[in-house]
Amino acid sequence: MKKRILIVSIIIMFVALIAFALTSAEVYYNSSVESIEGTLSVYMNGFDADGYGSLNEAADGFSYQLEGLRVTIIGEDGTVLADSDYQDVSVLENHSDREEVSLAMQSGEGYAVRSSTSLGEDMIYYCRAVNYGGTVIYVRIGMPSSNEWAMFADALPTIIIYMVIDVLLCLLFTYVATTFILTPVEKLTREAALSKPIATKYKELQPIAEILNERNAEMDKKIRELEEEKNLVEQAQNSKNEFISNITHEMNTPLTSIRGYAELLASGMMSEEQQQAAYKTILKQSERMTNLISSIINYNEIDNMNINPYDVDLTKLCREMIAVLTPEADKRNVTFIDEVQDGVIVQSNHELMSELAGNLMRNAIRYNKEGGTVTVRLSQEKFEVADTGIGIAKENMDKVFSRFFTVDKSHSGKNGGFGLGLAMVRKICHRHGWTISVESEEGVGSTFTVKF
């Protein structure tokens, strides 16, 4: 981290210095050119062609007057008539295509800057139209000027000095940064590694501290979940044995009854009336075993079911379920109380919601008292089914959602339940990330609450 800060700081400073030097050279160069153009214009005001004997003398004399600047005199057709740098001007080509000369021919004066790569400098030319003996001639002054790269090269030693200073400053900055900035961060990291509650006096680091505390809390939660999972691993052998035992018990009762009556029928020792009773018992127990198998299949299929959630109108579903179960409730003289809010939509599927609502409502009817009530409440936050039935004993509260648990210890008593309904409801809630709870008082009634 320290090395990275140092390298990044040096790169930033280096780029900044180079950019500043190049920009400064460009600005200074443009300013220099403008200044020279103005100077050449003033110089030209001092040219007097009639004060010299010939144009050659005029070019040489004016150049001497300007301390050696190149002076060129050009005719109206662009032919060079005299040049302070050349005694034989015949070797010079026509200058009418020179930018400064062309501009002077058009408007009376013109400027131009041309670079010389070999010399590493620019030539700034100023040309003006002058009346000489009744004819027009063009007088041009040329002044050398350093180009941008020459100016940058001149500044390079200074840049190198600043680079050395830059490295020293970056080293100092790195030390300060690591001491006053990274040290508190390293402290946070150490505390986080020890899973300690993290606090900092620096407000800039407060978000990091909060994130680390949340991470530690999440890690603690994960560890607890793993420990719980270890304790619950889904108690696989015990749960498996218990499940097999419960199924065996549930199926053994109807099978024993069916076999017994079948043997009596086969013996031919039963009267007609007894035979009819035996047939009814066999049919009833067969139906019960079929229902048990169906319940077990439905219970196990929830784990493998692909929910593919969609909008389910739970308001409509609950009211339809109340209408379907009202005849069953009427047989037990139990009354439904509808406290269902309109427009409650949940993400699930119709089949699972029917299982959830149907199981809770059927249980509320089965374990109710004569003349009791079943109150169905639904809102955007929760779904409740409350009854005025027999209630649940305190010692059974933690077992009520277990498979094959029923208040009726026989598992197949008068209420006809197998003890899978509430286990199925809990499994459905778990798959949706919902919670289910129960409040009950023996002899008063029970309230089952699903919080979405």
N, C-alpha and C positions, 0 to 999 in steps of 0.2 A: 504493500500500500504506500509506504514512504517513497520507494523508488518510483512508483507510478505517479505520485503527486509531483515529485521533482521533475520527471521527464515531461509530464504534461505542462507544468509551469514554464519550463525552458522553451518548449515548442511554441507555446502561446506568446511568450515574450519575444522570441526570435521572429516569428511571423509578424508580430506587431511592429517590431523595429524595421524589418525589411519593407513592410507596407508603408510605414511612415516615411522611410527614406525615399522610396520610389515616388510616393505622392508629393513629398516636399521637392524632389528634383524636378518633377513635372511642373509644379506650380512656379518654382523659381525660374525654370526655363522659359515658360510662357511670359512671365513678368519681365524677364531679361530681354526677350525678343521685342515686346511692346516698347520697352524703354529704348532699345537700340533703334527701332524704327523712328521713334520721335527724334532721337539724336541725329540720325542721318538726314531727316527732313530739315532740321535746323542747320546742319552743315551745308546742305545744298543751297541755302539762302546766301551763302558767302561766295558762290561761284560766279565769276565774271569772265565770260568768254572773250569779250573785247579787250580785256586787260592783258592778253597774251598775244605773242606774235603769230603763233600757229596753233592748230588744234593739238598737235603733239606736245607743244610747250604748255598748253592749257591743261592737258591731262597730267603731265608730269608735275607742273607747278601746283595744281590743286591737290594732287596726291601728297606732295611734300608738305603743303599747308595742313593736310589732314594726318600728318605723321605716318605716311606710308600706306594709307588705305588705298585699295585698288580703285582707279578711276577709269571709266570707259566712256568714249564718246561715239555715238551711233548715229548714222544717217537715217533719213526718212524711210528708206527702203530696208533698213535693218542691217546695212553694211557697217562694219566696225571701221571708224575713221581714225581713232587714236585710242591707245590703251597704255596706262602707266606701267604695266608689267610686260609689255611687248613692244620692241622697237619696230618689228616687221608685223604689221597687223594683217597682212595678206594671208597669214597662216590661220587666222581666226575665221570661223564659219559665220554665216549670217545669223544675227541675233533677234530677228523679228519674231521668232517662235518662243523666245524667253518670256516667261510669265510676266516679269516686272516690266519688260519692254513693251509687250503686247498691251498691258494695262495702261502704260504711259501714252501709247499711241491712241488709245481710246479715250482716256479721261484726263490726260495731262500728267499723271504720276502713277506709280505702282510699286508695290512691295512684293517680295518673294523670298522664301527660305528654302535652300536646298542643302541636303545632307551630303557629307563626304565620308563614306565608310572608311576609306583608306587613311584619311587624316584624323578621323575620330572627332570631327567638328562640323558645324553648320556654317554656311555662308549666307548672310542676310544682305539682300540687294535692295537698293532704293533707286528708282529711275524717274527723271523728271524731264518734260519737254522744255527746251530753252530756245529763244530767238537768237540766231547768230547770222548777222549780215543779211537779214531779210529772209533767211531760210530757217526751218525748224530742225534742230538737232536734239538728240536725247542723251543726257548726261546720267551715268549710272555710277553709284558708289557701292562698293562691296566691303563688308566688314565680317571677319570671322567671329564665330561664337561657339562655345562648347555645347555639344548636344546633351540630351538627358542622361545617356549612359556615361558620358565623360564626367558629368556632374556627380552621378552616383558613385563612380569610381573614386572621385576625389573625396567623397564622404565616407568611403569604405573603412579607412583606418579609424575614424571616429565611431563607426558602427561596431567595429571589432572591440573597441574599448568598452562600449556600452554592453556588448555581449558578455564580456568578462564580468562586468558589474552585474549583469542580469543573472549569470550563473550563481554568483555569490548571494544575490538577493533571493534567488529561488531556493538555495540551500537554507538560508535563514527562514524563509517562508515555510519550507517543509518541516523544519524543526518546530516552529511555532504551531503549525497546523497539527502535527502529530502529538505535540505536548498538550495543547489546549483544546483540540477538537477530537482527535482520535482516541486519546486516553479515556474520556468519558464513555465513548462508544465501546471501547474494549472492556470497560468495567461493566457496561450493560450486558455484553456478550458473556462475560464470566458468570454474572448473576443468572443469566438465562440458562447457561449450561448446568447450573446447580439447581435449577427449577425454583429459585427463590422469587418472592414478589419483588418486582423491579420498580424503582422510583428514581427520578432524576430532578435536579434543580434547574436544568436547562430546558426552557420551554420548547426550543427547537427539537430536542430529543424526546419530548413527551410522546409524540405519535409513535416513535419507535418503541418506547417503553410499553405503551399500550398494546402494540402489535405483539411484542414478545410476551406480555402477560396473557394476552388472548391465546397465543400459541401454547404457552405452558398450561393454561387451563384446558385447552383442547387436548393436549397430550395427556394430562391427568385424566380427562374424561375417557380418552381412548384406552388408557391403561385400565381404568375401572371397567370399561366395557369388555376388554379382553379378559379381565379377571372374572367378570360375571359370565362371559361366554364360556370360560374354562370351567366355571362351576356348573354352567347349564348345558354344556356340550352334551343342543336342543333337548343333559342327564340321560344321555342317549340309552345306555343299557337299562337303567332303572325304568325310564319312560317306556322303552320298548317292551320290557317285561310286564309293566303295569298295563300297557295298552293291550297286549295279547291276553293278559289275565282278564281284563274287563270285557273284551270282545267274547272271550270264551264263556264268561259268566252270563253275558247278555244273550248269547246264542244258545247256551245250554238249556236255559229255562224253557223257551218255546220248543226246542228240539226234543227235550225230555217229555214235554206234554204231548207233542205230536206222536212220538214213538209209542208212548204208553197207550194212548187212545187207539192208535193204529193196531197195536197188538190185541187190544180188547175187541176191536171190530173183527180182526182176523180170527179170533177164537170162536166167534158166533154165539157167545154166551150173553149178549146184550139184547135187551128188549128194543122194540121199534123206537120207543121214546128215548131210550138211552143212546141208541145209535144216532138219532137226530142231534142230540146234545153233543155227542162226540164229534160228529161232522162239523158242527158250528165251532167247537173249540179248536179243532184242527185248522179250520179256515181262518179263525181269528189269530191263532198263533203263527200261522204261515204268513199272514198279512203283516203281523208284527215283525217277524224276522226279515221280510222283504223291506219294510220301512227302516229297520236297523241297518241293513246292508246299504240301502240308498243313502242314509244319513252318513255312514262311514265314508262312502264314496264321495259324497258332496264335501265332507270335511277335508278329505285328503286332496281333492281337486283344487281347493283354494290356493294351495302352495304352488301348484303348477299352472294355474290359470294366468293367461296373459290379459291383464286388465284392459289395456288400450282405453284409458279414461276418456269420457266425453261428458257433456253437460247432462245431468240427470235432474229432472224436476222432482225434488224430494217432497215438496208440498203436495203435489198431485199423487205421488206414490203412496205417501202416508195416508191420505184420505181414501185412496182406493183400498189400501190394506185394512183400514178401519171398517169400510163397507163390507169387505169380504169376510172379516172375522166377527162382525156383529151377530150373525146367527149363532155362532159358537158361544159368544158371550151371553146371548139371550138364554141359551140352554142352562147356563149357570147363574142366571139372574144377575149378570154383571153389566154395568153400564160404561160405555166409552165417553170420555170428556175430551172434546177436540179443542186444543189450544195451539193449533198449527198456524204459523204465520204464512202469508202468501209470498210467492216468488222466491223460495229458497232453492238455490241451484248448487249442486256439488259436482265435483269431478270424480266420476266413478263409472260403473255400468249398472244397468237396471237389475240384472240378476243378483249381484252382490248386495245392492241396497234392499232388494226384496227380502233376501235372506236375513239381513241385519234387522230391519224393521219388523218382519214377520216373527222371528224368534223371540224378540223382546216382548212383542204384544201377546203372542201365544202363551209365553210363560206367565205374563201378568194375568191372563185369564185363568190358566190352569191352577195357579197357586193362590187364587183370590178367595175371598169369602162370599158366601151367599149374600146377594144384595150389595156387593162391593162395587168399586169403580176402578177404571183404568184411564189415567190421564196421559194423553199424548201431547207433548210440548215440542215445538220445533222453531228454531230461529236460525239466523245466519251463523251463530257461534256454536250451537249445540242442539242435540236431539235427546229428549228425555222421555222415559216411560215410567210412570209411577202407579203403583197399585196399593190397594188397602187389604192385602192378603195376609198370609201366615207369617211373612217375614223370614229372616235368616238368622240363625243363632250366631253369636259372636265367634264361637270356635270354628264356624264354617265359612266365615267371611273371606278368608284367604284361599279357600278351595272352590269358591263358587264358579270360577271360570275354568276349572280343571275339566279334562275330558271324563265323561261318564259319572260326574258327580251330580247327584240330585238330592234335594232335601228329603225325599222319600228314600230311606236307606235300602229299600229292596231293589232299587234301580228299575223296577217294573211295576210300580204300585198303581194306584187308582188314577194318577195324573197322566200316565202313559208316556212320560219322557224318558229319553235315553241318557241324558246328561251331556249331549253334544252341542246343544243349541247355543249356550253361552260361550263355550269354547270356540265355536265357529264365529260368533260375533266378535270375540277378542281377536281372532286371527284376521278377520276382515279389517278391523280397526288398525291392527298392526301393519298390514300391507298398505294402508292409506296414510300412515303416519299420524293417525288420530289416537286419542286416549279414551278408555272406557273405565268408569268407576261405578261403585254401588254404595248406597247408604240404606241401611235397613235396621228395623227394630222388630224383634220377634213379637208376633201377635198384632203388630200395627201395620206393617207393609214395607215395601221396598221401592227405591227409586234408582233406576239405571240411567247413567248420563254418558253420552258420547260427545266429546268435544272435538270439533273439526279443527 
